[in-house]
Amino acid sequence: MVTIIDTRAESRPRHPEKAHKPDTPKLQKPDWIRVKAKRSDVYDETAAIVAKHNLHTVCGEAGCPNITECWSQRHATMMIMGDICTRACAFCNVKTGLPSALNSDEPKNVGKAVAELGLEHIVITSVDRDDLDDGGAAHFAEVIREIRAQAPGASIEVLTPDFRHKAGALEVVIDARPDVFNHNLETVPGLYLRIRPGARYFHSLRILQQAKEIDDQVFTKSGIMVGLGETRDEVLQVMDDMRSADVDFLTIGQYLQPSRKHAEVKSYVTPEEFKSLEQIAFAKGFLMVSSTPLTRSSHHAGADFERLKAARMAKN
């Protein structure tokens, strides 16, 4: 069961469900995880376009460490359906509470922003909307259609919730023909109760499998975080599970703790270990793998999409 907490009162904290929890330990970051990117004029232009169209981005809401780099290249990942999530995952910095009604102008505004930014590849993600009958699937589909209409040259990647208990929702999204369907498993199954309590590992895995069953031409993508206390063998098992679901693209990145109220970082995985995991993943049959400390689902997504297409053509 998912608990929805009303946070509309401005005096409430960003994460009311975590406010009572004791502070977790915080490990010192190693040198390889530090980001030293500088803001640029292009960054400010990107921010202005996002603000002008009244949009949210996961870059800002989730505290992504790559925001300066990406926005300085006019790459912003749009987060639709508001900035309040109905889930309370232990790793996530997006606000938790009871969301407002959907903004019917948002799909058009996303299309306008994609066109204005001149994006060749756009990633669209969202908060979880357990309060909606379809989990927001129709809204995702409308966003895809608006981008096709206003920026016809752009390829579209969607990073969706799990649509748990939302029969038919996945079909609505896939029928809108995104180029890439992404749903992150986030962590190994043994950590779900602590890290992702509102989700179920095998349901998320099945969503990825079903996406390819509905449209065998759609690229499927999923990612996990490491450093949460998982073992190497558990990560390798997740790889095997993803391949059994015919997932094309795997991302692996270091978990970073948004606050002392969030799940603690158990370890910082070395760049050498990330490289080893990448090599193993390619050997297991993934068409594309991104495995670095700062890898995130939408980081370098456009360039990765081109490599993904090339890998499928080479395989065929």
C-alpha positions, -999 to +999 in steps of 0.1 A: +000+000+000+012+035-008+008+063+018+000+097+004+009+126+026-006+161+022+022+187+021+003+216+006+009+238+037+040+257+029+052+254+065+057+217+061+091+202+053+101+190+019+100+154+032+075+153+061+076+115+062+114+117+069+113+145+094+110+123+125+138+100+114+172+102+131+200+116+111+219+090+091+257+089+089+273+108+060+305+095+044+331+119+031+330+120-007+361+108-025+378+130-051+364+111-081+328+120-071+333+158-069+319+180-096+336+213-106+315+225-135+309+263-138+277+280-147+275+296-182+253+319-202+238+289-219+229+275-184+210+306-176+193+306-210+181+270-204+169+279-169+150+309-184+133+287-210+122+261-184+108+289-162+091+307-190+070+276-198+063+269-162+080+235-162+098+214-137+130+194-143+143+164-125+177+180-127+167+206-102+141+187-081+163+157-076+195+176-070+214+160-100+252+166-098+253+169-136+229+199-139+255+225-147+271+204-174+238+194-190+221+228-188+252+244-203+245+223-234+208+231-233+199+196-221+172+196-195+152+166-184+115+176-180+096+163-150+059+163-158+028+161-136+040+185-110+069+185-085+052+165-057+054+127-056+030+103-040+058+079-031+084+083-003+115+065-016+144+066+008+169+078-018+149+105-036+150+143-031+117+150-049+091+164-026+065+140-011+029+147-006-005+151-022-001+165-057-023+191-074-045+185-104-027+180-138-020+211-158-037+206-191-013+231-207+018+212-197+021+190-228+020+220-251+045+238-229+069+209-230+067+208-268+074+245-270+104+242-246+119+213-265+115+232-298+130+264-282+159+245-267+166+230-301+169+195-286+176+165-308+168+141-280+146+148-250+141+128-218+107+131-201+102+118-166+076+124-139+068+121-103+047+090-092+010+098-094-007+070-075-037+094-071-046+092-108-066+063-122-040+057-150-009+069-130-006+097-156-001+075-186-025+095-208-006+127-198+027+111-209+012+101-242-001+137-248+034+151-240+049+127-266+023+138-292+030+175-286+068+170-289+062+152-322+041+181-334+063+210-323+098+194-325+094+166-351+131+160-354+136+152-317+138+116-305+119+110-273+129+090-242+104+085-214+114+075-179+082+065-163+069+054-129+060+017-124+022+022-130+015-003-102-022-012-100-029+008-132-041-017-157-036-007-193-014+023-184+018+010-200+000+003-233-011+039-235+024+051-232+039+026-256+012+033-281+023+069-283+056+056-297+084+069-277+119+060-290+131+048-257+111+034-227+130+037-195+120+025-161+146+023-134+148-007-111+169+016-088+184-011-066+187-048-059+155-067-048+168-073-013+169-035-006+135-026-019+117-026+014+142-001+028+150+020-003+119+017-025+091+006-002+062+016-025+074-005-054+079-042-061+110-054-079+094-081-101+066-057-111+091-032-123+110-059-141+078-071-158+070-035-169+103-035-189+095-069-204+060-059-213+071-027-231+092-048-255+063-073-259+040-045-269+064-029-293+095-049-302+111-019-319+111+003-288+145+005-270+142-004-233+164+010-206+168+007-169+193+018-142+204+011-107+223+029-080+252+014-062+266+022-028+235+014-008+247-018+007+242-042-022+267-069-030+285-074-063+267-107-068+233-090-063+242-064-090+252-092-114+219-109-107+200-077-116+219-076-149+208-112-156+172-103-147+173-073-170+186-093-199+159-119-193+134-090-198+153-080-230+165-047-216+188-030-242+205-003-221+218-004-185+229+026-165+248+022-132+256+052-110+268+061-075+240+068-050+245+103-034+227+111-002+204+142-006+202+148+032+209+133+066+173+121+066+177+100+035+192+065+032+229+066+040+257+060+015+272+027+026+302+029+003+316+049-026+323+025-055+356+031-073+358+041-109+377+008-115+347-012-102+323+008-124+344-001-154+345-037-144+307-038-141+304-021-175+326-048-191+305-076-175+273-060-186+284-057-223+294-094-221+259-103-208+245-088-240+234-052-233+235-031-264+246+000-244+260+004-209+268+036-190+286+028-157+304+056-139+301+073-105+282+102-120+261+083-145+224+092-143+195+080-164+194+111-186+231+121-185+244+121-221+212+105-232+212+119-267+247+107-276+240+074-259+208+070-280+228+073-312+252+046-300+223+025-290+208+027-325+242+019-340+246-011-318+212-025-328+220-021-365+254-038-360+238-067-342+211-071-369 
